[in-house]
Amino acid sequence: MRLIKSIFCTLILSSTSVIADDQSETLENFSCNYAEGKDFDDVISVAKTWDKWADDTFSVPYQAFLFTPFFVDGNDFDFDFFWVGVTDTPSQMGRINDEFVAKGADMQKKFDQTSKCSGHSLVTSHTIRSYEKPGEAGYVTIWSCTLQDGASLEEAKRADAEWASWMTDNEIPGGLYRWDLGAGTPRNTTFDFYQIWVNSSLEERGLAMEKYHELDGDEAANKIYGDGIYDCDIPRVWFSTPVGGKS
């Protein structure tokens, strides 16, 4: 199941309850390229086999998603897609990997026939605003973000929670998350975390952006974040396809 590096970051968000960093999950990411002559459909076919295998093999919950580029410059990334696996805790992620190492050799060979994966990393995902359609397909906007000199992660958390409340009050849809970097992150990484904005459709995303500008969201953001706290790069948008796992 060698599939994904990580990439994620956020700015505009959702319409469910604000959790403001009280909830976290552990994610693993594999970055992959299609094997010669293979494509997305081939990977999905193997993932369907893996889904049944995971139900019979894994002893703790694990849900996986396949991310493919939508609004992305191919020159920025050296892989075709990435795979994100989600568990509730670090110990659950450890057990999942132990069980795959012990029992997944044949399953790994099936994945290797369709894709070659070069990166495997961990992140901790903090929920700032819950996505209203968890487990379903969606569009994921990702930023790479860097804390400004003198700013702390605690300041970022407080500002993000206030920003999420503002978005909720103004009924702007989407889910908002922060991914803290973990083991396997490339050593030449120059940013501090990813920010994620999840929408159920591109139309929903576009309508959210229109409403943001109608409400002068820049002014609201300036009041909440002051001179910045953190800076983010240009966003990318990926399409997330759920591929199953262990319920």
C-alpha positions in Angstrom: 0.0 0.0 0.0 2.9 2.4 -0.7 1.1 5.5 -1.7 1.6 9.3 -0.5 3.8 12.1 0.8 1.7 15.0 2.2 0.4 18.3 1.1 -2.3 20.5 2.7 -3.2 24.0 4.0 -6.3 26.4 4.4 -8.0 29.8 4.4 -11.8 29.7 3.8 -14.1 27.2 5.6 -17.2 25.4 6.9 -20.7 25.3 8.2 -20.8 22.8 11.0 -19.7 23.1 14.7 -16.4 24.7 15.5 -14.0 22.3 17.2 -11.0 24.6 17.4 -8.3 22.1 17.7 -10.0 19.9 20.3 -10.1 17.0 17.9 -7.1 15.4 16.2 -6.3 12.4 14.0 -3.2 10.7 12.8 -2.6 10.5 9.1 -0.1 8.7 6.9 0.7 9.9 3.4 2.2 8.1 0.4 3.4 10.0 -2.8 3.2 7.8 -5.9 3.6 7.7 -9.7 1.7 5.4 -12.0 3.6 2.3 -13.2 4.3 2.2 -16.9 1.1 1.7 -18.8 -1.1 2.1 -15.7 -3.5 4.8 -14.7 -6.0 5.9 -12.1 -8.5 3.2 -12.9 -5.8 0.5 -12.4 -5.0 1.9 -8.9 -8.7 2.1 -8.0 -9.1 -1.5 -9.1 -6.4 -2.6 -6.6 -7.8 -0.3 -4.0 -11.1 -2.2 -4.2 -9.3 -5.4 -3.5 -7.4 -3.7 -0.7 -10.7 -2.5 0.8 -12.0 -6.0 1.3 -8.6 -7.2 2.5 -8.4 -4.3 5.1 -11.8 -5.3 6.6 -10.5 -8.8 7.2 -7.0 -7.9 8.3 -6.9 -4.6 10.2 -8.0 -4.7 13.9 -8.6 -0.9 14.3 -10.4 1.7 12.2 -8.6 3.1 9.2 -10.0 5.1 6.3 -8.1 5.9 3.0 -8.5 8.5 0.3 -6.8 8.8 -3.1 -5.9 12.4 -4.0 -5.5 13.4 -7.7 -4.5 16.8 -9.0 -7.2 19.3 -10.2 -5.9 22.9 -10.0 -2.2 22.0 -9.7 1.0 22.8 -11.7 2.5 19.5 -12.5 6.0 21.1 -12.4 5.6 21.6 -8.7 5.2 17.9 -7.8 7.1 14.8 -8.8 4.2 12.4 -8.3 0.9 11.6 -10.0 -1.2 11.1 -6.9 -1.1 10.6 -3.2 -2.9 8.3 -0.7 -4.0 9.5 2.7 -4.8 7.0 5.5 -6.6 8.2 8.6 -6.7 6.7 12.1 -7.9 8.2 15.4 -4.6 7.9 17.3 -0.8 7.4 16.8 -1.1 3.9 18.4 -3.8 2.9 16.0 -1.6 4.1 13.1 1.3 2.1 14.6 -0.9 -1.0 14.8 -2.1 -0.6 11.2 1.5 -0.4 9.9 2.5 -3.4 12.1 -0.3 -5.4 10.7 0.5 -4.4 7.1 4.1 -5.3 7.5 3.2 -8.7 9.0 0.4 -9.6 6.6 0.4 -7.3 3.6 3.3 -8.6 1.4 0.9 -10.0 -1.3 -1.2 -6.9 -1.2 1.9 -4.7 -1.6 2.8 -6.6 -4.7 -0.6 -5.7 -6.2 0.0 -2.0 -5.5 3.5 -2.2 -6.9 2.1 -3.5 -10.2 0.1 -0.2 -10.7 2.2 2.4 -8.9 5.6 3.2 -7.6 5.7 5.3 -4.4 8.7 7.2 -3.1 7.5 9.0 0.0 5.8 7.9 3.3 5.2 10.4 6.1 3.0 11.1 9.1 1.0 14.2 10.0 -1.2 15.1 12.9 -4.5 16.6 11.6 -6.2 19.1 13.9 -9.9 19.9 13.2 -10.6 23.6 13.1 -14.0 23.2 11.5 -15.6 19.8 10.8 -16.4 18.8 7.2 -20.1 18.3 6.9 -19.7 15.2 4.6 -16.9 13.2 6.2 -15.9 10.1 4.3 -17.3 11.3 1.0 -15.5 12.5 -2.2 -14.6 16.2 -2.2 -12.2 18.9 -3.4 -9.3 19.7 -1.0 -7.6 23.1 -1.2 -4.1 22.9 0.3 -1.6 25.6 1.4 1.8 25.3 2.9 2.1 27.8 5.8 5.0 29.3 7.8 4.8 31.1 11.1 6.0 34.6 11.1 9.0 35.5 13.2 7.9 35.8 16.8 4.5 34.2 16.3 3.6 31.0 18.0 1.4 28.0 17.1 -0.9 28.8 20.0 -1.5 32.3 18.5 -2.3 30.6 15.2 -4.7 28.2 16.9 -6.6 31.0 18.6 -6.9 33.0 15.4 -8.0 30.0 13.4 -10.8 29.3 15.9 -12.0 32.9 15.7 -11.8 32.8 12.0 -13.8 29.6 11.9 -16.5 31.2 14.1 -16.7 34.1 11.7 -17.2 31.8 8.8 -19.8 29.8 10.6 -21.7 33.0 11.5 -21.7 33.9 7.8 -22.7 30.4 6.6 -19.7 29.8 4.4 -19.3 26.0 3.7 -16.4 23.7 3.9 -14.2 21.9 6.4 -11.0 23.4 7.8 -8.0 21.5 9.2 -4.3 22.0 10.1 -1.7 19.3 9.5 1.3 19.4 11.7 4.3 17.8 10.1 5.7 14.5 11.4 8.1 11.6 10.7 9.1 11.2 7.1 8.8 14.9 6.2 11.5 15.8 3.7 14.5 17.4 5.4 14.5 20.4 3.0 11.0 21.4 4.0 10.9 25.2 4.6 7.3 25.6 5.9 5.7 24.7 9.3 2.4 23.1 8.6 -0.3 22.5 6.0 -3.7 24.2 6.1 -6.7 22.4 4.4 -10.1 23.6 3.2 -12.5 20.8 2.0 -15.6 21.3 -0.2 -18.1 18.9 -1.6 -18.0 20.5 -5.1 -16.2 23.2 -7.1 -19.4 25.2 -7.3 -19.7 25.2 -3.5 -16.1 26.3 -3.3 -16.7 29.1 -5.8 -19.9 30.3 -4.0 -17.9 30.4 -0.8 -15.3 32.6 -2.4 -17.9 34.9 -3.8 -19.6 35.3 -0.4 -16.2 35.9 1.2 -15.6 38.8 -1.1 -19.1 40.2 -0.8 -18.7 40.2 3.0 -15.2 41.8 2.7 -13.5 38.8 4.2 -10.1 40.4 3.8 -11.1 43.1 6.4 -12.4 40.4 8.8 -9.3 38.4 8.4 -7.1 41.4 9.1 -8.9 42.1 12.3 -8.5 38.5 13.4 -4.9 37.8 12.3 -3.5 41.3 12.7 -0.2 41.6 10.8 -0.4 37.9 9.8 0.8 35.3 12.4 1.5 33.0 9.5 2.0 33.2 5.8 0.7 30.7 3.2 1.7 30.0 -0.4 -0.5 29.8 -3.5 -3.2 27.1 -3.0 -3.5 23.9 -4.9 -6.7 21.9 -5.3 -6.9 18.1 -5.3 -9.9 15.8 -5.8 -10.2 13.3 -2.9 -11.7 9.9 -3.7 -12.6 7.6 -0.7 -11.3 4.0 -1.3 -12.5 2.3 1.9 -10.6 0.7 4.7 -11.6 -0.7 8.1 -14.9 0.6 9.5 
